[in-house]
């Protein structure tokens, strides 16, 4: 496939049904699809845990039912799918199968860069894959390092400190209350009601607990008492937009839901609705809320936000996406300070460059809020990677060696925002009329 400015495969969002709307990857008839390795890590296949492992140690890993849902979506799009565990035997199996591309959902079992292990192997084998590459996944798994990158680029994120021992001196510029969580985990692992601390004694007690049981550094940041919001996108920036200023008017929603801009599609912004939980429930999106109380979850989607705040959240999502070298798909989590009014400056908490894609993951629920199905989301992620790698459906096992990594998201200049935090109330803000929820509590609501 040749590439020109007028036919840039990244110039339009990878909508799942291009034949109906003229956008995204070319439509594929059955029999013309790609050979796809569907890679996953199942909780049931995890290595044996030590006696001091926390109860939520496996909550980020997948289930067989989720894998079947991914496979069904890809097969329905005309692809041949080979599901396989992303373990130490993966290289030999991939050599035998000669696949065109991998759909990667592997979280990894152990290691400081566990999410990047399978992508590194795929690169050694010359196999293109979905979602962020080795550097992006290594960076974004490390919350403290991600915040350093965000701060370097002038993007708003709560002030923080990384703890390596419970006795590390506390940065005197940090102000209580503080919020504590493991530095390299997802799905709310290690986040409980005890994560919010108001004294040095509480701080050191919980930091010590996390260091012992999670065996990694601990992130301590200033706690924002406010609203939990998340914004997801799928696609890749068109080449011409990689380093171009972002026109803020282009990020305004015309219908209150999703927004298309320069090759990416923003899903509606979602907010955690804490009113569905019992009084006294921790005011944070904890592991307990994501797993044990998953059947109680309700999101306000689209979130009831002033449009200038929604635009700022989309801008920050896109900036975080490209600063961290994420591709194809991501979800960025925010807090909005309740005390600063409806026009408060959104604060970036973290980015999920390998976001959960299960039928009840946050990103899926955001997509469903504008009429997408779970299968639509899976196919859109796949189409984003197909366009980025410039794969063709006739590759059939030979494309892996020929595929070039095209139009990677590269660092660009920080875009100046016209967003002005204000304490004045918006002229009209109404609650989102779409509530997303799910009743399958046996599944973790993976981040």
C-alpha positions in Angstrom: 0.0 0.0 0.0 1.4 3.4 -0.9 1.0 6.4 1.3 0.2 9.9 0.3 -1.0 13.0 2.1 -4.4 12.6 0.6 -4.6 8.8 1.4 -3.0 8.7 4.8 -4.4 5.5 6.5 -4.2 7.4 9.8 -6.2 10.4 8.6 -9.6 9.0 9.8 -10.7 7.3 13.0 -10.8 3.5 12.7 -14.5 3.1 13.0 -15.6 -0.6 13.2 -17.9 -0.4 10.2 -16.1 1.5 7.5 -18.4 0.2 4.7 -21.3 2.1 6.2 -19.6 5.4 7.0 -16.7 5.6 4.6 -14.1 5.9 7.4 -11.5 3.7 8.9 -9.7 0.7 7.5 -11.0 -0.7 4.2 -14.0 -3.1 4.5 -13.0 -6.8 4.4 -15.0 -9.7 3.0 -14.8 -13.0 4.7 -11.8 -14.9 3.5 -9.7 -11.7 3.0 -8.9 -11.1 6.6 -5.5 -11.4 8.4 -4.0 -14.2 10.5 -4.2 -12.8 14.0 -2.5 -14.1 17.1 -4.8 -13.2 20.0 -2.4 -12.9 23.0 -3.6 -12.9 26.6 -2.6 -13.8 30.2 -5.2 -15.9 32.1 -5.4 -15.7 35.9 -5.6 -19.5 36.0 -2.2 -19.7 34.3 -0.4 -17.4 36.7 2.7 -18.6 38.5 2.3 -19.7 42.1 2.0 -16.7 44.5 4.0 -16.3 47.7 2.3 -16.5 51.0 2.4 -12.7 51.5 0.8 -12.0 48.1 -2.2 -9.6 48.4 -5.7 -10.9 47.7 -6.0 -8.8 44.5 -2.7 -10.0 43.0 -4.4 -11.7 40.0 -7.2 -9.2 39.4 -5.6 -7.6 36.4 -5.4 -10.9 34.5 -8.0 -12.1 32.0 -10.6 -14.9 31.9 -11.4 -17.4 29.3 -14.8 -15.8 28.7 -13.2 -12.5 27.9 -10.8 -14.1 25.5 -13.6 -15.8 23.7 -15.3 -12.4 23.3 -12.2 -10.9 21.8 -11.9 -13.8 19.4 -15.5 -13.8 18.3 -15.3 -10.1 17.4 -12.2 -10.5 15.3 -13.6 -13.6 13.5 -16.8 -11.8 12.8 -14.7 -9.1 11.0 -13.3 -11.8 8.7 -10.0 -12.6 10.3 -8.5 -15.9 11.2 -7.7 -15.9 15.0 -5.2 -18.0 16.9 -5.7 -17.5 20.7 -2.6 -18.2 22.8 -1.2 -17.6 26.2 1.6 -15.0 26.3 4.0 -17.1 28.3 7.6 -18.4 27.7 6.5 -20.9 25.0 5.0 -18.1 22.9 8.0 -17.6 20.5 8.0 -21.2 19.3 4.3 -21.2 18.7 4.4 -17.9 16.8 7.2 -19.2 14.5 5.1 -22.2 13.5 1.9 -20.2 12.8 3.4 -17.3 10.8 0.7 -14.8 11.7 0.3 -11.3 10.2 -0.3 -9.4 13.3 -0.9 -9.8 17.1 -3.8 -8.5 19.1 -2.1 -8.0 22.4 -3.9 -7.9 25.8 -1.0 -9.4 27.8 -0.5 -7.8 31.2 2.5 -10.0 32.1 2.9 -12.0 35.3 6.1 -10.7 36.9 8.7 -8.0 36.4 9.0 -4.2 36.6 8.2 -4.0 32.8 5.8 -6.9 32.7 3.4 -5.2 30.1 6.3 -4.7 27.7 7.6 -8.3 27.8 5.4 -9.8 25.1 5.7 -6.7 22.8 9.5 -7.0 23.0 9.3 -10.6 22.0 7.0 -9.7 19.1 9.5 -7.1 17.9 12.3 -9.6 18.0 10.1 -11.9 15.8 9.1 -9.1 13.4 5.4 -9.3 14.2 3.4 -6.1 14.4 0.9 -5.8 17.2 -1.9 -3.6 18.6 -1.5 -0.9 21.2 1.6 0.8 22.6 5.2 -0.4 22.0 7.9 -1.4 24.4 8.9 2.1 25.5 5.3 3.3 25.9 4.2 0.4 27.9 7.3 0.4 30.2 6.8 4.1 30.8 3.0 4.1 31.5 3.1 1.1 33.8 5.4 3.2 36.0 3.1 5.8 37.4 5.8 8.0 38.9 7.8 8.1 35.8 4.7 8.9 33.8 4.0 11.8 36.1 7.6 13.1 35.6 7.0 13.1 31.9 3.7 14.9 32.3 5.2 17.5 34.6 8.2 18.0 32.2 5.7 18.9 29.5 3.7 21.2 31.7 0.6 19.0 31.9 -1.4 19.1 35.2 -0.9 16.2 37.6 -1.0 16.1 41.4 2.3 16.7 43.1 3.9 13.5 44.2 6.8 11.5 45.6 8.0 8.0 45.0 8.8 6.0 48.1 11.3 3.1 48.1 11.2 2.6 51.9 8.7 3.5 54.6 11.3 5.7 56.2 12.0 7.9 53.2 11.8 11.6 54.2 8.5 13.1 53.1 8.8 16.0 50.6 8.0 19.0 52.8 6.1 20.7 49.9 3.5 18.0 49.8 0.3 18.7 51.7 -2.0 16.3 53.5 -4.3 14.6 52.8 -2.1 12.3 50.6 -3.1 9.4 48.4 -1.1 6.2 48.3 -1.0 3.4 45.7 1.4 0.8 44.3 3.5 2.4 41.5 3.1 -0.3 38.9 -0.4 -1.9 39.2 -3.8 -1.5 37.6 -7.4 -2.5 38.3 -7.3 -0.5 41.5 -4.9 -3.0 43.1 -3.6 -1.8 46.5 -6.2 1.0 46.5 -8.4 0.9 49.6 -10.0 3.3 52.1 -6.6 3.4 53.8 -5.0 4.9 50.7 -6.1 8.4 51.9 -3.9 9.4 54.7 -3.9 12.5 56.9 -0.7 12.1 59.0 2.9 10.9 58.8 2.0 7.8 60.9 -0.8 6.8 58.6 1.4 7.4 55.6 4.3 5.3 56.8 2.1 2.5 57.9 0.4 2.1 54.6 3.5 2.7 52.5 5.2 -0.1 54.5 2.2 -2.4 53.9 2.3 -1.8 50.1 6.1 -2.2 49.9 5.9 -5.6 51.7 3.1 -7.1 49.8 3.4 -5.6 46.3 7.2 -5.6 46.2 7.6 -2.4 44.2 7.9 1.3 44.9 4.9 3.3 46.2 3.4 6.4 44.7 2.3 9.1 47.1 0.5 12.1 45.7 -1.6 15.0 46.9 -5.2 13.8 47.2 -7.8 15.7 45.3 -11.3 15.5 46.9 -13.4 15.5 43.8 -14.9 13.7 40.8 -13.4 10.6 39.1 -13.5 11.0 35.3 -12.1 9.0 32.5 -11.6 9.7 28.8 -10.7 7.1 26.2 -9.8 7.2 22.5 -9.1 4.8 19.6 -7.1 5.5 16.5 -3.8 7.3 15.7 -3.1 10.9 14.8 -2.8 11.6 11.1 0.8 12.4 10.1 0.1 16.1 9.6 -1.4 16.4 13.1 1.5 14.7 15.0 3.2 18.0 15.9 0.5 20.5 14.9 -1.3 22.7 17.4 -4.6 21.3 18.5 -7.6 23.5 17.4 -9.7 23.4 20.6 -12.9 24.0 18.7 -12.3 20.7 16.9 -12.6 18.9 20.3 -16.1 20.2 21.0 -18.8 17.6 21.0 -21.6 18.5 18.5 -24.0 15.9 19.9 -22.9 15.5 23.5 -21.1 12.2 22.9 -18.0 11.2 20.9 -15.6 13.5 18.9 -13.5 12.7 15.9 -10.3 14.6 15.4 -7.4 14.0 13.0 -7.5 10.2 13.0 -8.6 9.5 16.6 -12.1 9.0 18.0 -12.8 10.2 21.5 -15.5 8.3 23.4 -17.8 10.1 25.7 -16.2 11.1 29.0 -17.5 9.0 31.9 -17.7 9.7 35.7 -17.9 7.2 38.5 -21.3 7.6 40.3 -20.5 7.0 44.0 -24.1 7.5 45.0 -24.9 3.9 44.3 -22.7 2.7 47.1 -23.5 2.5 50.8 -22.7 5.5 53.0 -19.1 5.2 54.3 -17.8 3.6 51.1 -14.3 4.8 50.2 -14.6 7.9 47.9 -12.0 6.4 45.4 -12.3 4.0 42.6 -10.7 1.2 44.6 -10.1 -2.5 43.8 -13.1 -3.4 45.9 -15.4 -1.2 43.8 -13.9 -2.6 40.6 -14.1 -6.3 41.6 -16.1 -7.2 44.7 -18.8 -4.5 44.0 -18.6 -4.6 40.2 -22.3 -5.4 39.9 -23.1 -2.1 41.7 -21.0 0.1 39.4 -22.7 2.9 37.6 -21.1 5.5 35.4 -22.5 8.8 34.2 -21.7 8.8 30.5 -21.5 11.4 29.1 -20.4 13.0 32.4 -22.3 16.2 33.4 -19.5 18.6 32.5 -19.3 22.2 31.3 -18.2 22.0 27.7 -14.9 23.9 28.3 -14.0 21.3 30.9 -14.8 18.5 28.5 -12.7 20.0 25.8 -9.8 20.4 28.2 -10.1 16.8 29.3 -10.0 15.7 25.6 -7.0 17.9 25.0 -5.1 16.5 28.0 -6.1 13.0 26.9 -4.6 13.6 23.5 -1.5 15.3 24.9 -0.9 12.4 27.3 -1.5 9.9 24.5 1.3 11.4 22.4 3.7 12.3 25.2 3.8 8.7 26.4 4.2 7.3 22.8 0.9 5.5 23.1 -0.8 4.2 19.9 -4.1 2.7 18.7 -6.0 3.0 22.0 -5.8 4.5 25.5 -7.8 5.7 28.5 -6.7 8.6 30.7 -8.0 9.0 34.3 -8.7 12.4 35.8 -9.8 14.0 39.1 -11.7 17.3 39.1 -11.4 19.2 42.4 -14.8 19.5 44.0 -13.8 22.6 45.9 -12.8 24.6 42.8 -16.2 24.6 41.2 -17.5 23.3 37.9 -14.7 24.9 35.9 -11.8 23.4 37.9 -8.6 22.4 36.1 -8.7 18.7 35.4 -5.8 16.8 37.0 -4.3 13.8 35.2 -3.9 10.8 37.4 -2.6 8.2 34.9 -2.9 6.8 31.5 -3.8 3.3 30.5 -1.9 2.5 27.3 -3.1 -1.1 27.5 -6.6 -0.4 28.8 -9.0 -3.1 29.8 -11.0 -4.3 26.8 -13.3 -6.8 28.5 -17.1 -6.6 28.0 -17.4 -4.6 31.2 -14.2 -2.5 31.2 -14.5 1.2 31.6 -13.5 1.9 27.9 -16.1 -0.6 26.7 -18.8 1.1 28.7 -17.8 4.5 27.3 -18.1 3.1 23.8 -21.5 1.6 24.5 -22.7 5.0 25.7 -22.6 6.2 22.0 -24.0 3.0 20.6 -20.9 0.9 19.9 -20.9 -2.8 20.8 -18.0 -4.6 22.6 -17.2 -6.2 19.2 -17.1 -2.8 17.5 -14.5 -1.6 20.0 -12.3 -4.7 19.5 -12.5 -4.3 15.7 -11.7 -0.6 15.9 -8.6 -1.2 17.9 -7.5 -3.9 15.4 -8.3 -1.5 12.5 -6.2 1.2 14.1 -3.2 -1.1 14.2 -3.8 -2.4 10.7 -3.8 1.2 9.4 -0.7 2.1 11.4 1.3 -0.9 10.2 -0.1 -0.5 6.7 -1.1 -4.2 6.6 -3.2 -5.6 3.7 -5.7 -8.4 4.0 -3.8 -10.4 1.4 -0.7 -10.7 3.6 -1.7 -14.1 4.9 1.3 -14.9 7.0 3.9 -13.0 5.0 3.1 -9.5 6.1 5.0 -9.7 9.4 8.4 -9.6 7.8 7.4 -6.8 5.4 5.4 -4.6 7.8 6.9 -1.2 8.6 6.0 0.7 11.7 4.4 3.7 10.1 3.4 7.0 11.6 4.4 6.3 15.2 3.1 9.0 17.5 6.1 11.2 18.2 6.7 13.8 20.9 5.6 17.3 19.8 5.3 20.7 21.2 3.0 21.4 24.2 -0.2 22.9 22.9 -1.2 26.0 24.7 -4.7 25.7 26.1 -7.3 28.6 26.3 -8.9 26.8 29.2 -9.3 29.2 32.2 -10.3 27.7 35.5 -13.1 29.6 37.0 -15.4 29.4 40.0 -18.4 30.7 38.0 -21.2 28.2 37.3 -21.8 27.2 33.7 -24.9 28.6 32.1 -26.3 25.1 31.5 -25.0 21.8 32.7 -27.2 18.8 32.8 -26.5 15.3 34.0 -25.7 12.7 31.3 -28.8 10.8 30.5 -26.9 7.6 29.8 -26.0 5.5 32.9 -23.7 2.6 32.2 -23.7 -0.3 34.6 -23.0 -4.0 34.7 -24.2 -6.9 36.8 -21.4 -9.5 36.2 -19.6 -9.2 39.5 -17.5 -12.3 38.8 -15.4 -10.3 36.4 -12.9 -7.6 37.4 -13.6 -4.2 35.9 -10.1 -4.1 34.4 -8.4 -0.7 34.0 
